[in-house]
Amino acid sequence: MKLHWAPQTRLQRTIRMLEEAGVEYEMEPVDIRAADVMPGSNAAIRVSR
């Protein structure tokens, strides 16, 4: 499973749940402040405000 995460978010609950369930996961960092995170969406508008 790939776990997309961003620094300074509430990820600890999800990580704890996955570890307690014994699920293997790979952490994939995401820059939520980058305008190109979700091309074609309004992510750039939300970030720039």
C-alpha positions as CSV (number, residue, x, y, z in Angstrom):
1,M,0.0,0.0,0.0
2,K,1.3,3.5,-0.8
3,L,0.6,6.1,1.9
4,H,0.7,9.6,0.5
5,W,1.6,12.1,3.2
6,A,2.6,15.7,3.8
7,P,4.7,17.1,6.6
8,Q,2.8,18.6,9.5
9,T,-0.4,16.7,8.9
10,R,-2.4,14.3,11.2
11,L,-0.9,11.2,9.8
12,Q,0.1,9.4,13.1
13,R,-3.4,7.9,13.6
14,T,-3.3,6.3,10.1
15,I,0.2,5.0,10.6
16,R,-0.7,3.5,14.0
17,M,-3.7,1.8,12.5
18,L,-1.8,0.3,9.7
19,E,1.0,-0.9,12.0
20,E,-1.5,-2.4,14.4
21,A,-3.3,-4.2,11.6
22,G,0.0,-5.5,10.3
23,V,-0.4,-3.9,6.9
24,E,2.8,-3.2,4.9
25,Y,3.0,0.3,3.5
26,E,5.3,2.6,1.7
27,M,5.3,6.3,2.5
28,E,5.2,8.7,-0.5
29,P,5.8,12.4,0.4
30,V,3.5,14.9,-1.3
31,D,4.1,18.7,-1.3
32,I,0.6,20.0,-0.8
33,R,1.7,23.5,-1.3
34,A,2.9,22.9,-4.8
35,A,0.6,24.1,-7.6
36,D,1.1,21.0,-9.7
37,V,0.0,18.5,-7.1
38,M,-3.3,17.7,-8.8
39,P,-3.1,18.9,-12.5
40,G,-6.4,20.0,-13.8
41,S,-7.9,20.6,-10.4
42,N,-8.5,23.7,-8.3
43,A,-5.6,22.8,-6.0
44,A,-3.6,25.8,-7.2
45,I,-6.4,28.1,-6.4
46,R,-6.8,26.8,-2.9
47,V,-3.1,27.0,-2.2
48,S,-2.6,30.5,-3.5
49,R,-5.3,32.1,-1.3
